Amino acid sequence: MEKDQKNIDDILTEKELLELLRIKRSALDDMRHKKQLPFCKISNTNRIYLVKDVIEFIESRRIVLNKNT
């Protein structure tokens, strides 16, 4: 497999993402509706998430307090 190709480990189901982030479905729905978290719409009720996007989302919310201590 080529280095740039994606594999099944690079995606998360909605259930996996909810467990990973330890949030409720309503919180995930809110993030999606506010276009904060990209997703792939498989059907009207089925979505998947790219691990890369989830990591970028988490990193974008990183807060470092008082670096000097």
Summary of the structure (lengths in Angstrom):
residues: 69
radius of gyration: 14.4
end to end distance: 45.2
largest distance: 48.6
contacts: 127
relative contact order: 0.17
helix: 43%
strand: 13%
